[in-house]
Amino acid sequence: MYLLIVVLNKEEFLEDVLSVLVELGVTDATIIDSQAMGRALAYEVPIFAGLRFQMGGGRPYSKTIFALVEDKEVGAQMVRMLKEVDIDLESPGVGCIITIKIESALGTPSELDLE
């Protein structure tokens, strides 16, 4: 079992990312609003206000998706499928996918009934 983490800096791609996850059989995920540390420092800690110029005026928030998956290749499959709809996670500032091996997970996830 693996923990799939998708950090999506371009929130306008969220619907496409979720569609790809469902196509890959991932129907139980958690989505949270998140913020990069650099952005938090630049906009909320006065002594780091000079970082605002380096941030380039992009959006300060992102979406982070967590999901348990059985196949460690789900992330690579997502990258390929998203490229088909002109979303390149390998381009700077779009987002990233992380897969981490999980030794155990307790509890029963809720399953989404798509029928």
C-alpha positions in Angstrom: 0.0 0.0 0.0 1.2 3.5 -0.8 0.3 7.0 0.2 -0.2 9.2 -2.9 0.2 12.9 -2.3 -0.6 15.4 -5.1 0.3 19.0 -4.5 -1.5 21.0 -7.1 -0.4 24.6 -7.3 -2.7 25.4 -10.2 -6.2 25.0 -8.6 -7.9 25.3 -12.0 -6.7 21.8 -12.8 -8.4 20.2 -9.8 -11.3 18.8 -11.7 -9.1 17.2 -14.3 -6.8 15.7 -11.6 -9.8 14.3 -9.7 -11.2 12.8 -13.0 -7.9 11.1 -13.6 -7.9 9.7 -10.1 -11.4 8.2 -10.6 -10.4 6.7 -13.9 -7.5 5.0 -12.1 -9.8 3.6 -9.5 -9.0 6.0 -6.7 -12.4 7.0 -5.2 -11.4 7.7 -1.6 -9.1 10.7 -1.2 -8.8 13.7 1.1 -8.4 17.2 -0.4 -7.1 20.1 1.7 -6.3 23.7 1.0 -2.6 24.3 1.4 0.0 27.0 1.1 3.7 26.9 0.3 6.0 27.9 3.1 7.7 30.6 1.0 4.3 32.2 0.3 3.4 32.1 4.0 6.7 33.7 5.0 6.4 36.3 2.3 2.9 37.4 3.1 2.4 36.7 6.8 5.9 37.2 8.4 6.9 40.8 8.1 10.7 40.2 8.2 10.4 38.1 5.0 8.2 40.6 3.1 11.1 41.0 0.6 10.3 37.4 -0.7 7.1 38.7 -2.3 9.1 40.0 -5.3 10.6 36.5 -5.8 7.2 34.8 -5.6 6.2 36.2 -9.0 2.6 37.2 -8.1 1.2 33.7 -8.4 -1.6 32.3 -6.4 -0.8 31.9 -2.7 -2.8 28.7 -2.2 -2.8 25.2 -3.6 -4.7 22.0 -3.2 -3.2 18.9 -1.6 -4.7 15.5 -2.3 -4.0 12.4 -0.1 -5.1 8.9 -1.1 -4.1 5.4 -0.3 -3.4 3.3 -3.4 -2.3 -0.3 -4.0 -0.1 0.4 -7.0 3.0 2.6 -6.7 2.7 3.4 -10.4 -0.5 5.4 -10.0 1.5 8.7 -9.8 3.4 8.0 -13.1 0.1 7.0 -14.7 -1.5 10.2 -13.6 1.4 12.2 -15.1 0.9 10.5 -18.5 -2.9 10.9 -18.4 -2.8 14.5 -17.5 -0.4 15.3 -20.3 -3.0 14.0 -22.7 -5.2 16.9 -21.6 -2.3 19.4 -21.7 -1.6 19.5 -18.0 2.1 18.9 -17.4 2.9 18.3 -13.8 6.6 18.3 -14.7 6.4 22.0 -15.7 7.6 24.5 -13.0 4.8 25.7 -10.7 2.1 23.3 -11.7 2.4 20.7 -8.9 4.0 17.5 -7.9 3.2 13.9 -7.1 4.8 11.9 -4.2 4.3 8.2 -3.5 5.3 6.8 -0.1 5.3 3.2 1.0 2.9 2.6 3.9 3.6 -0.2 6.3 0.0 -0.1 7.8 -3.2 1.9 7.7 -5.9 1.4 10.3 -9.6 2.1 9.8 -11.9 1.6 6.9 -12.0 4.3 4.2 -15.4 5.3 2.9 -16.0 4.1 -0.6 -17.6 6.4 -3.1 -20.5 4.7 -4.9 -20.2 6.0 -8.5 -23.0 3.9 -9.9 
